[in-house]
Amino acid sequence: MLKAAVALVILSAAAAGQDVASSKVASSKNETKHLTVTTSASPEAAGPGKRVSLAVNVAPKPTMHVYAPGQAGYIAIALTLDADPAFISGKATYPAGEKILIKALNETQTVYAKPFRIVQDLTLRPRSGEAAASTLTVRGTLRYQACDDRICYLPVSVPLAWTIPLAAKR
């Protein structure tokens, strides 16, 4: 029965000219030497005046850490969205970092050494024009400096993008 229901939904979407696979926010995965970065957004579609939460899941690779916001003297991880008149962005929220002792420096630092999530909310502005787009692509950058148990690496900037389906105008 479940298979029949799924088939009916797919056939109904196809008959309506909709691509079932593209009706959701595409998540993307980026691998660097230091981290695995995956993006996502919710809700899956939004309209004017609605809030969308963009997420960046960051998983440091073994022995790696990145600096948490507020750690003085180091380049903390930072999410920055490119300005766009289609939305108003809020501030990114970061989880509390973990305090660890860096033995080589004899310093306690606030870092992320385990997987964590950054979330940034934005609110869509009203669209104008008859032929409004069906999606909105939000672009941004994740900047960080990673270190392992021996050395710190040069800062890295990772380009990010979220493509959000827009709800039809009513």
N, C-alpha and C positions, 0 to 999 in steps of 0.2 A: 504494500500500500504506500509506504514511504517513497519508494522508487517512482511510483506512478505520480505522486504529488510533485516530486522534484522535476520529473519530465514535463509535467503540465506547466510548471512555473517557467521552465526554460523555453518551451514552445510558445507560451504566451508572450514572453519577453521578445523572442525572435519575431513573432508576428507583429508586435508593436514597433519593430525596428530598433530594439535596444540591445546593446551588447552586455550580456550578463556579467562577464568578467570585468568590464570597465566600470561597472556601477559602484564599485568600492574605491576608496582611497588607496592608491598604490603605495605600498611600503617599499622602501629602498634599503639596501644594505651596502655599506662601504667598509672595506678592509684597509687598514693602514698597518705599518710595521708594529704599531703599539696598541691599537684598539680595533674593535669591531663596532660599527655604528649602524643602527637601524632606525629608520624613521617611520612614524605612523601618525594618523590623525583620527579624531572623532568629533562629532558624528560623521558618518560616511558621506552625507550630503548636507548642504546648508544653504540657507537663503539670507537675504538682506536682514541686518539687525541680529542675526544669530551668531552665537559664539562657537568657535571651533578651537579645540585643544590640539596643538601640535606636540608630538612626543619625540624625543631622541633617546633611544636606549643605547647606553654606552657600556661596553664590556672590555675592560683592560685585559690585555694578554698576560700570560703568566709572568710574574716578577715585575710587572709594570704598575705604575701609579701615575695619576694626573692630579694637579693641585686643585683644591676646592676654592670657590670664591671666598675672598677674605684672607687667604694665606699671603702674608706680606713677603715681598722679596722674590716671588716666583710668578710665572705666568699662569694664572688660573684658567681653567676651562671656561669658555664663554660661547653662548649661542647668540648670534646676531641675525635678525631677519632683514632682508633688503626692504627698503621703504616701497610702498605701493599704495596708490590712492584707493584701491579696492577694499582695504581693510585698515582697522586701527589695532595695533598690537599692544598687548600688555607686557609686563615684565616677565622674563623667564624665571621659573622657580627651580631651585636646585635642592637636593636632599642634603641633610647635614653630612659633612665629611667625617672621615675617621682619623683620629689622631694616632700617628705612628712615630716611633723614634727612628730617625735616620742615623744609624750608628756612625757612619763615616763622617758625618758633620756634628754629631752629638747634639742634634736638634729634634724637637718634636714638631711635626708639621701636620697640617690638615689636608688630607688627600682622599682620593677615591682609588681603591685598589681592587674593589669588587664591582660587579655590574650595578649600574644605577640608571635613573631616568631623569631627564630634564623635560619640563613641560612649559610651553608658552601658549597662552590663550590669545586669540585675536577675534575681533568682531567684524563681520562683513558689512560694508557700507552698501547703501542702495545702488543698484545698477541703473544705468540709463541707456536708452536706445532700444530699438525694436529687435535688433539682431544681437542680443546679449550673448556672451560666451556661455557654453555649457559647463566649463571647468575653470577653476582658478589655480594657477601655479604660484605657489609661495616659495621664494628662494631665500636661502640664508647660508650662513657659514658657522661651522664649529671650529673654534680655535683653541689649541691646547699646547702645553709642553709636557711631555712624558719623561719619566725617569724610571730606571730599573734599580736593582740593588747595587749597581756600580757607577752608572753615569746618567746624566741628564742629556736629552736629545734636543736638537733645534726645534723651535716651535713649528707647528703644523696647522694649516687651515684646510678644512674639509668642506667642499661645497655640498649643500644639501638642497633638496627640493621636495615639496609635497604638491600633488595634483589633487584638488578637491572638487568633486562633482557639485555643481550648483543646482539647487532645487529650482524647478520651473517657476516662472513668474505666474502669479494668479491674479 
